[in-house]
Amino acid sequence: MSLDKNLFTLLFTPHKDNQNVIDLVDPSGTVHYRKQRVLGPEYKIELYDPMSESLLASATAPSPTSKVKTLELYNPTSVVELKYTGTLSFRWSFKWEEHEFEWKREECFMIRKPDPPVIIAVTREPAGRLKTTSVQILDYNLNRFDIDDRKGLEIVVLTALLTFQDANEAHHTPEPSASPGNPLTRVASSFAGTSVPSNDDAPPLPPPKPAPKTGIDRIAELQAIKGEYNEIIVNGEGNIQDYAEYCTKLLQDDAMLFITVKSAEAEQVPKVLQVVEETKRIRYKAGLADEEELHQYVLYDIQEPKKGPRRINLDDEPKDKYAPPKNLTVHLSKISMPELQPKGHMKDKSPKDSKKKEDKKGWW
C-alpha cells in the first residue's frame, strides 16, 4: 500500500551486526524502537527503547506460527492477547482499553460496530509476502477517540506487526537438516581402519505425498487457482453443500462486501442456483440473515467478447422457443448495487391510475 510521505514513518532496518535485531528508524536516521529475537525453544521477541535501553514490550508463543500470542508491556505492566481471528483471510485481533482492533494484511483498524472501522496504521509490503518494510501510525485518526495510553497502543501495534514478519519467515524457511550420522559409526570406523558406510551417504527418502484435500478445503483450493478471491466458479467437482459452506465463510468476513457465484459450463447452471439457495439457508439457520440482509442479483447468458470478424446469422429461428441459459452469474451482496438491478423494474402507471388521479383533481 502506498504511504503518505508527509506522515511520520518508521522504516524496518535489519541490524548490520546482528541478524536477530531489527531497528525501526525514521527517514532522518533516528532509531525509535529496537526489536530483538530471543533464541530458545519457544518464540519470543523483545522491543526496546534504544536511547534508554529499557524493555518496552515482549511477545511470546510456542512458535512463530502460533495463532495466539501474548504481548506484555512494561512500566506499567499490561498483558494483551493477540489472536488470529481470520477464516480465509489474514486477520488478527486484540483489545486495548475499551476498544477493539484488527490487523488486516497491510492495515490496522479500530472496530466500531455498527459504525464502519477506522484505519489507524498502514504498512508497505512486497508483493506476495508479508515482509514489512515501513509503517505509519495515523495519529490524525487516533486523535478522534478517547485513548488514555496512546504510547502503549503504538507499542502494541508495532509489536504485533513484528510478530507477523517472523511468522511469515517461519512459513517460508525450510526446517534445518538432521544432525550428521551416528557418531558411534564414525568412531568404530576409525578404530577398525576401514570405511563403514554412513547413513549420510544414502539418498534421502522422498517426502510422503500429501493426502488430497476434500470437502470445503478442496473447494478453497480450486478457487485459489483461479486467483479471484470473491469469485466462486462452480464446476462438476465438489458437492453443493461444500460450495455453500465456502460461500458462507467468505461472507462472514467483514471486509467481504459481496461474492459472485458463476457457472463454469452450461451443465452447472442448475448447480449454481442450488449453491446460492443452500448458502442463504445456512445463513438463515445460523441467525445471520436477520443481522445482515443479502441482496441478490442474477445475470445469465452473458456473452464474452470474441475476437475476429463478426458473424451475422441469417437463418430464421422461432423467437418464442425457450432455451435454457448457457451461463449464470449470481451476486450475493451485503450492500445495494443499483448498477446490477434489471432495467425497467419499476412498474409503469396504468391508465386507470392516471384517470383516477384526474378525477380526483376534478373534485377540487
Phi, psi and omega in degrees: 000139180288141182251156179274119183294342182277351181262161179296126187233139174245129180259134179276110186240113176298142179288136186288338183254347183219115183288347179269006183240136174231130177261139174259107192242141175278168183301338179277352178103001180279128179274121181261326179219155176226123179257133179233130176276124179267116182285140181170180181294334178250160180281133177204135171231156178230143180244126185243157165271113186294336181286309182265351183059026178272145180282122182265317184200163175217156177229131182228152178191162177302326179207164179298334183266007179298146182273358174226127178233148180254120177257130180235124178259151184238151177054068003273164181282133178210136182249132181232133177265123176257118190232137175283119184240008179279160175254292177248001182235162179285117179203124177236140186237149173203165180240144176220119185056239182262007189245154176250143183227154179220132169267124177235096178058261186258010185220145175245133186239150165266125183273129183224062180294139003275004179285158180294151179293157180243128181283134182238347179205146178225152180230172174239122182240144172291155183296131173089345181221150179264084180228094189295135175251335179200159181215148175230133173265121184273086183297329183294336174275322179295330180295345181281350187234158180276101177233117185289312183253083180292321181295320178298319178297319179299319180294320179296315180300315182289319179297317177300317181297322179293327177291328179297320181295320178295321179295320179295319178294323179295324179292327186260358180260125179293151179293146180297147182292161182294161180294158181302172185303173184302124181295331178297325179296318181293321180295317181297321181292326180289325178287321183282341180076010179239156180276127177255127182300133180263155178294340182288338182284339181286142179295142181294145178289142178294146179295150180295143181290127182295148179293140179297142180286149180227170175062219184293332177295323178291322177297316179297322179294319179296320182287329179296329178295325181291327177092349179262116189291319185259014180246122182251117178264116181269120177235192184290336181276139180093145180264171186297319182298318180294318177298318182294319178294323177296316178298320180297319179295322177298317183288342178286344178284125181298331181281349181268105183276331179202159173232158180235122180253121186232151176272137177286321179217174182299329182294338182266005180299311177298327181292325177299315179298320180292323177295317180296314180295321179291324176298315179294327179292319179297316179296323180294316180293330179276357180080010181280336182293329179284327182282326186216111182282142177257135173264136183243130179231128186245131175231140179218160182052046176281121183269125176286140179297131181252143178274155178105180182292149180278135178260137178249121181272116181263001179285138178280124178238143179296130183286330185273359182287127182278138175226128179298150181297143180275337175209159184216135177231127180237124176261124172251113190235142174279346181236159178288137180234083184302332183293344179261356179289143178296141180288145179073027181283344176278130181286137177287152179289136180282157179300329180294321179295321179295321181293320179297322180294321179292319178299322180295323178296327181296331179292336181266000000 
